[in-house]
Amino acid sequence: MKKIISILCLTVCFTACKTSKTDINKAIENISTSYLAGQVSEIGSDKFMGRQPFTEGETITINYLEDQLKSLGFEPAFGESYFQGVPMVEILSSINEVTVKKSSKIFKLNAPDDAAIISPRLKKENRIEDSEMIFAGFGIVAPEYGWNDYEGLDIKGKTVVVFVNDPGLYTGNTDLFKGREMTYYGRWTYKYEEAARQGAQGVIIIHETEGAGYPYTIPRKSSITSRFYLESADSNASMCQFTGWFSADAAAKLFNESGYDVQKLRMEACKKEFSGFPLDMKISLNIRNSIRFNKSNNVAGILRGSAKADEAVVYTAHWDHFGIGEKEQGDSIYNGAVDNGTSMAWELAIGKAFASLKKRPERSIILLFPTAEEQGLLGSAYYTSHPIVPLKNTVTCINNDGLLPIGRMKDVTITGYGQSDLDSIVRIAAEGQGRYVAGDPDSHTGMYFRSDQFSFVQKGIPSLYCKGSNDSREYGKEWAALQIKDYIENKYHRPADNYDPESFNFEGIVEDAALAFRVGYEIANSDFFPKWRKGSEFRMGK
């Protein structure tokens, strides 16, 4: 009965505004390929200097977004300002060599090629000498799954080494966590957090491309560029002294010395009865930190609701990227045209559509551009702790990230499919475009935990991250998969992520923006609050 009532509510939500169809359709006409292309060519240009927080590139970016929000007719969201200061600390870790001892043997690992390691501690020098290394499987403590990789291990003040992802991926067994779909227990951030809770001095994850969702070049690059953290009262003393990754090859060499094959050990670690063990190795390294305190900025505008202005639908797309860094093929500016220029353009286009409506939605519409998403969702995490509209009145967050401009798609892939009844709302909107809804075929990469909607999810707010990406209307699924693969392997978080007027096709992003506008519009003109589905780990009072 509850399910029937829920479906009826959704149907009402999408039919209540029939008298406004002309207004809606005219608003959607504001979402155009020319508008999107103009935004991405600008945002993704060298002028923005790679949009890194704490740099001139930030100033240029946030001022540009302020101008765009003003021109659309969105009011300042933070009192009289479009900016929300986010106190952060920037740390650049420097390390030349990592030494691992086993009995009389000494192994020297190059940083960052073999070991991508940083220190989050607010200390200029972090010296680690002969720290005992303990292997702890996947580094997971999950009582609801009857799982504890740390049981029986003494790791306090030692270095723990763990596998990436969680056991379900490698067995395909849905009785182990969620099978191939990554849970938060598989995310690297969780592994750092749990190791710290266990009292470890350091934590190192063994890289594996399928489990991580990206090649080793990504953590390697991150370790030699600045990292950002929200300011904390304890100067990050609650975090491990050092964190990082071993490349697959480096890990294989070290484990071989102890008589273990990493691939076989990974499968053994997938068994509940598996127990971790000391590696009979000690690690030494010296990390020098350059530390800078500063303030970055979230940017947001608000279109106040006509009837329930104290309730809001929030759209998000992070503005930051990696600035100017390590040169590749003569280019050192990390423009981030796709990540996340296309999504910023998507959000501005949606804002343009809302602003053009003759009658404003009943609930408020907030366009939020968080900072420091690339550093662990810092800007959106800060916003959800200091929201414009109280969280109890924040109806949902609709986010996007890294929209590939490769043309129209048949699918609307929902990252986090099955979590909430937002899926049903998207399905209705997708059918109106002649498209179908699907779950993320790469859910093992944990993308649900890797973009800004997750900060809202962690506060208990059902949120949405969806886009067409896996089934090209013109070329099919295999072609689309090749485009994604090419982007991840050759452009993602690299200077090659540039605007290309010859190859970029924004027709699919137009449809994605129109869908997100329609979903947000219908929710904003209703009394509907999305609910978590039974079985979601984020469902309150489950």
N, C-alpha and C positions, 0 to 999 in steps of 0.2 A: 504493500500500500504506500509506504514512504517513497519508494522508487517512482511510482505512478505520479504522486503529488509533485515530486521533484521535476519530472519530465514536463508536467503541466505548467509548472512555474517557469521553466525555460522557454516553453512554447509561448506563453503569455509575454515573456520578456522580449521575444522577437516578433510579436505581432501587435503589441500595444501602441506602437507609433506609426500605424499605417498612414495616418494623416500627414506624417512628416516625410513620406517617402521621397517626394520631390526635393525637399530640403536636404535630405541625406545624400541623394544621388548627386546633387549639385556640389555638395561638400566634397564628395569623393573625387569629383573632377579636378579638384585642387591638387590631388596626388598624381603627379605626372613624371614621366621619364626625364623630361628636360629639367624639372625642379631638382630631382634626385641627382642627376648628373652634375648640375651646377654646384650643389652642395658638396658632393664628394670630390670634385675636381679642386674645390677651394680647400676643404678641410684636410684633404690628403696631399696638399702641396708642400713644397720645401719651406714655404713661408711660416708654417706652423711648427717647424723645427722638431717634428716627431712627438709633440704634445706630451712631454714628460713633466710630471709635477715638480715644483720648485724651480722651474727654469723659465726663461723668457717665453718659451713655447707655451707654457701654461697661461701666462698673461695674455698672449695673443689669442689662445683658444677660448678662454672664459669670456674675454671681452667680445669676441665674435659671437659666442652663444647668447650673451646678453643682448647684443644688437638684434639678433634674429628673433629672440623671444619678444623684445619690444615691438619689432616690426609686425609680428603676428598678432599682437594685442594681448599677450599674456602679461599679467601683472607680476611684480617682484614677489617671490614666494616667501622670502625671509624678512618680513617687515617691509622696510623700504629698499631692500637689496635683493638682487638675484643670486647672491653668493652666500654660501654657508661655509664658514671657516672650519677646516678639519685639521686639528693639531696633530702633527705627525713628526716622526724622526726618520731621517734618511741615513742609512748605513751602507757604506761601500767597504766590503771585505776584501783584503788582499792576502793571498797565500801562494807560495811558489811550489811547495813540495809537501807531500804527505808520506810519512814513513810508517811502515807496518813491520813489526818484528815477530818472527816465529822461531823460537829457540835461538839458534845462532844465525839464522837467515834474516836478511834485511831486504825488504821490498820497497822501492821508491816509486811512488805514484805521482804523475804529473797533475797539477791542478791548473786548468779545469778539465783537461782532456780525459783523465782517468777518474778523477774525483772532483765533483762540483760541490764545494763546501763553503758555507758562510757561518758567521756568528751573529745571532740576533741580540746579543748582550750589549748593553751600552758601556762597553769598556774598550779603550783604544787598543789594548793588547790582550789576547786570549791565548795563553800557552797551554797546550794539552800534552802531557808527557806520559807515555806508557799507559794509556787508558786501556783496560781490559776489554776485549771485544766479545760480545755475547750474541748468538743468533737466536732470534725470537719469532721465527716463522713469518706470519703476516703482521705481527705487531698489533693484534686486535684483542680487545676485551669486550665481548658482546654477550651479556647474560641472557638476553632474549633468544639467542641462538645456541646457548650452552657452550660458549667458546671463550677460552682464555689462553692466549699465547704466552702470557707472562707467568702463568702458574708454575710455582716451584723454582723460578729463576731469581737470582740475586743480581740485579742490574744497577742498584743504587750507586751513583758515582762512576758508572762504566759506560761503554759505548755499545748501543744496541744496533744490530744490523737486521733489516727486515725486507720482505718482498713487497712490491707494489701491488695494488688492487686487493681483492679478497678471494677466498678459495672457490667461490661459485664460478668465476670466469674460467678457470682452468679445468674444471670437471664438467661444467655444463649442468651440474646437478642443482635443480631449483630447491632442493631441501637444504642446500648449503647457501645461506644468505638468500640472494635473489637470482641465483644462477649466473648467467652471463651479464646481467645488469648490475653495475657497480652500486653498492651501498656507500653511505658516507664513510663506513669503516675502511673502504678501499682507497679513499682519497689521501693524498700525501699530507694534507693539513692535519687530518685526524691522526696519522701516524706520528707526526711531530708532537701533537698535543698529548697523546697517550704516553709516549716515551717520557715526556716531561712529568706527567702525573706519576709515573712509575719511579721517578728520581734519577733517570739516566743523565749522564754527563753529556752524551752526544747521541745522535741517531742518524743512521745512514740507510737510505733505501737503495735496493738493487734495481737498476733501471731495466725495463723490458718494454719495448715499444707498444705492443698490443695492450698490455696492462696499464701503461701510463696514458696512452692515447696520443702520444707524440714521440718523436725521436729524441735521443739523448742531447741533441744540439740545443733543445729548449732549456733544460735545467743547467746545462753548461753555460749558455748565454746569460741566464739569470744570475749565476754565481759571480760573474765578473762585471755586472752592472749594479747600480744602486738598488737597494731594497728599502721599502718603506713600511713603517709600522705606526699604528695609532699610539699616541703617547700613553704610557702606563705608569701607575704610581710606584711600581717596583722596578722600573727601568729594565723590564723584560727579564728580571731574575727568575721568574717562574718558568721561563722557557729553557730548553736545553742550551748548554754552552755553545754547542755547534750542531748544525743540521746540514743535510746534503744527500748526495747521490753517488753511488759507484756506477761507472759504465758497466755494461754487461760483460765486456771483455776483462776489465780489471777485476770484477767480482769472480769471474770464472777462474782466473789465475790464482787468486787468493784461496778460494775454496778448494781448488785442486790440490793445493799444498797441504790441506788438512784431510785429503782423501774423499772429498765430496764433489759430485757432479751437480752443478746448480740446477739444471733442468730436472733431474731426478729428484733432487731435494725439494724443489718447488711442489712436485706432485705428492711427495711424502707429507709436506707441511699442510696439504689440503685435507688431511685426515684428522678427525677430532682427537684421536689418541696420541697425535704427534706431540713431542715435547722439545722445546728448544735446548740449546747447550752452549757451553763456552767454546770459543773457537781456538783457544790456546794461542791467541795473537794479541799484540798490543799496538795501539796506534798513537803516533805522535805528530803534532803539527803546531804551527804558530800562525795565528790569524791576527792581522792588524786591521783595525776598523777606523775608518774616517767617519765621524759622526756629525750630523747637522740637524738642529731642531728648526722646524719651520711650520708654516701653515699652508696647506693646499686648499682647494675650494670645490665643493659641489656647486652645481649651477642648476637653478630651477625657476620656472615660472608657473603661475596658476591662473586658470580660467574659472572663476568662481561660479558655483552652481546656482541655478535660478530658484531652487526650492530647498535643497539640502546641502548648503554650502559647507557644512561641517563634516560632510562625508566626501570621500574622494577616491577616484581611480587614478593610479600613478603609472605613468609610462617611464621606462628607464632605458638608457643606452650610455655606457661609460664613454668619457671623452679622452681618456689618457692612453698613451702608448709608451714607447721606450726611448724617445728623444734621439740624441746623436750618440752613436756608440761604435762598436767594432766594425771596421770597414769590410764590406763584401763586394767584390767585383766593382770596386771604385766608388761605391755608395756607402755612406755612413749614417744617413738620415732614415730613421725607422718611421716612415710616414703613416703606416697603418691605414691605408685607404679602405681596405675591407674590414680590418680589425682596428678601429670600429667606426670608420668614416661612413660606411654604408648604413649602419644602424643609427648613427646620429642623424643622417639624412632622413631615414625612415621615420624617426621620432618627430623631427621638425615638420615633415610632410603631414603626419597625423595631426600635429598641432595646427597646421595651416587649415586642414579640413575642419577641425573643431571651431576654430576662430571664424570661419566663414558661415557657420550656421546662423539662420535668422533667429532661432530660438535656442538659447543656451541649454545644455543638459541640466537636469535637476541636481545632480551631484557635481562637485568640482572635478576638474581635470588638471592634474599636475604633470608637467614635463620635467623630469629630473635627469640630469646628466652627472652621474657620480664620478668622483676622482678615484684614482688608485685601484681600479678593478684588477689591473694586471698584477698588483702586489698582494692580492688576497681579499678582494671585495671590500677594501677599507672604507671607501667613501660611502657606499650603500650601507655598510655596517654602522657607520657613524650616524647616517641619516635615520636609520630605524631606531637608534637610541635617542635621537633628537628630532622627531618628525614634525612636519608642518601641521598635519592633521593627526590627532591621536590615533594610535594603532588600532584601537577598537573601532574607529570609524574609517580606517583605511580598508576599502572594500577588496581591492586586489592590486597587484603589480603586474603590468604587462611589459615584458622586457624583450630585447633582442640584442644579438651579438654576432658579428662576423657574417653578415648576409652576403653570400656570393652572388655577384651580378652576372648570372649565366642564363638568363631568360626565364620564361614561364615554366612553372612546375605543376604536375598533376597532384602532388602530395602536399599536405600540410603536416609536417612532422612535429609532434609535440614532445619536447624534451621533458621527461618526467611524466610521461603518459601513464594514466591510471591513478595518479595521486589525488585528484580532486574532480568535482563535477564541472569544472571549467572545460574539461574535454568535450562534454556534450554541447556546450555553447559554441565551441570552435567547430564542432562537426556541422552544426546547423549553418554557420557562416560559410564553411568550406563548400558545402553542398550547393549553396547559392552561387558559388563561383565555378561549379562543375569540378570540384576537387574532392579528394578523400583524405581522411585523417589517418595517420599512422604513428606508431611509436618509433622512437629513435633506434635505428638498426645498429648504432654504435654506442648503445647505452653502457657498455663496459668501460667507456672512457670517462664516465662520471660527469658529463657536461652539465647535468642538473645542479651540481655543486660548484660549478666553475664560473657562473655569471651572476649578475647582480640581483636577479629575482630570488636567489637563495638567501640573501640577507633578510628578505621579507618572510620567506618560508620559515627560517629559524625563529621568527617571532610569532609563528602560528598563522600567518596570512596566506591562504591558497593563492598561488601566483602562476603566471603563464610565461612560457618561453617556447614559441613555435614559429616555424618558417617552412617554406617550400625549399627542399634541398636534395631530395633523393630520387626523383622521378621526373625527368625532363619531358614536357609535352611534345617536344620535337624529336629528341634523340633517345629517350628512354633512361632506364636505371643505370645500366653499365656506363654509359657516357657520363652521367651525373657523378657516379662514384669516382671516375677518373679525374674529373674536375676538382672534387674535394681532395683526393689524394695528391694531386699536383700542388694545390694550395698549401696543404699541411706540410708537405715535404720540401717545398721550394720557396714559399713566401711567408708562411705564418711566423710572426715574431722576427721577421728578417727585413733588411732594407728593400727587398724586392716587392714588398707589399705596397705597390704604387698604383695610382690611378692610370688606367689605360683606356683612352677614348675609343680606340679601335676595337677592343675586345669586350669591354664592359657592356652588358645588356641589362637594363634596369626594369624590363617589363615584368619580371617575376617579383621584384621588390615592390613595384606598384601594387600588385595583387596582395602581397603580404601586408603592406601598409593599409590597404583598403579593408582587409579582413580584420586587422587589429583595431582599426578605427570603428568598424561595425560592432565588434565584440564590446569594446569599451563604451560605445554610445548606448548600446542596449542595456548594459549593466548600470550605466550612469543615469538612465531614465527608468529605473526600477527600484524596488525595495529589496532586491536579491542580494544576499551575501553568499559567496561560494563556500562550499563545505568540503572538508577532506573526505576521501572515500575510506571505507573500512579496509584495514590492512596497511594504510599509509603510516609510515613511522612518524609522521608529523601530525597525526590526528590527536588532538587534545582529549584527554579523558578516555582513551581507548582501553 
